[in-house]
Amino acid sequence: MTAMEWFSPSPDRYAARLAAIERKLDLIMAHLGIEEPEPTLPPQAVQELVAGRKIAAIKAYRQATGVGLREAKDAVEAYERRGR
């Protein structure tokens, strides 16, 4: 094991630390009565969704935001569930 490997945290350690920070942030937000805002869709994604083209809406969301497929799908489906 090199000195660099010894002192560099592993990706698992980063993930655990991030999860702990997110839990603390959730507790702080709940304590202060702050709710996370609902995501909005870019206009092009909304147009595609209204036209019944869900896959095209997901693609438009990805292009506009730069997020991955899973996050875009979740955002479009959440918007759809809210009945917008």
N, C-alpha and C positions, 0 to 999 in steps of 0.2 A: 504494500500500500504506500503510495507516495504521500508527501506532506500535503499536497493540494487535495487529494482524496480524503485525507484525514480531517481537514478543516472545512471542506465544502459540504453543506447539508444536502441530503438526498432529495429527489423530487417528492418522495412520500412525506418527508418532513415538511416541505413547503406546503403540500396539500393539507396536512394536518393543521399547520399553523394558520393557513387561510380559512379553513373551516372554523377554527376557534375564534378568529377575528370576526367572521360573519355572524356567528352565534352571539357574540358580544354586541355587535352592531344591531342585530335584531332585538335584543333585550333593551338596549338604549332607546331605539325607535319606539318600542312598545311602551316604555316608561314615559316617554315624552308625548305619546299619543300621535306619533307621526306614522302615516301609512305610505307605503311605497306607491308611487303613481302608476296607474295602469299604462301599459305601453300603447303607443299610437302607431298606426300604420302610415307609411308614405302614401301619398295620393294615388300613385300608379298601382300600388298593391290593393288599395281599396277598390279602385275601378275594376281590377281583374276579379276580385272576390265578388263584387256586386254582379258582374257578368257571369258568375258561376264557374270561373276558371281558377280553382284553388291552387293548383300547381303553379300556374303563371303568377298568382299572387305571392306565393312563397318565393319564387324566383325574383320577382320585382323587389320584395322585401330584402332578400339577400344582396341584390345589386345596390340598393340604396343604403344599406347599413353596413355591409361587409361582414355580417355574422355567418355562422355555419348553418348547415341545413337543419339540424335539430332545433336550434334556437329560432330560426325563421319559421319553421313549421309550428312550433309551440306558440309563437307570437300571433301568427295568422289564425290558428285555431282558438286561441284565447279571445281574440277580437271577434271571431265568428260566434263564440259562445255568449259573449256579452250582447249579441244581437244588434250590432251596429250596422 
